[in-house]
Amino acid sequence: MSRPPDLTEGPTTDVVVLVLENNQGDVLLTQRRAETHLPFYWEFPGGKAEPNETRLETLRRECLEEIGYTPSKAKEILTIHHTYPTKSVQIFVFHELAHHPIVKPLENQNMQWVPKNQLNQHQLPAANKGIIDYLN
């Protein structure tokens, strides 16, 4: 009897995200669009790395494209590897404290500032559990 195919075979996707924290201790979440993997879930701003791009370059490009914000003091705090039924991701997590960051939803996505201790009340991808645990 043959073994069922492993749906996670193949390359791991590198993703870079920013935990942007304001001076009240809230962090920014954006909502995924309908046509994406895990539609309408909330997530931290960021995205996939392009070939030959450093993690910091990816972070800056993705944040500028998504929320019109360029991180200037972001520090890498965590790396998470997570396997979904159909894909694997490696998430490089950056954190930046900015007193009054100016952000805007450039991809027509919903955004909201959420207290760190209320992140569990939002539907975030399973891969983000490690980020929430780290923040709390």
Sequence and secondary structure as in RCSB ss.txt:
>XXXX:A:sequence
MSRPPDLTEGPTTDVVVLVLENNQGDVLLTQRRAETHLPFYWEFPGGKAEPNETRLETLRRECLEEIGYTPSKAK
EILTIHHTYPTKSVQIFVFHELAHHPIVKPLENQNMQWVPKNQLNQHQLPAANKGIIDYLN
>XXXX:A:secstr
      TT S  EEEEEEEEE TTSEEEEEE  TTSSSTT EE SEEE  TT  HHHHHHHHHHHHHS   SS E
EEEEEEEE SS EEEEEEEEEE SS     TTS  EEEEEGGGGGGS   GGGHHHHHHH 
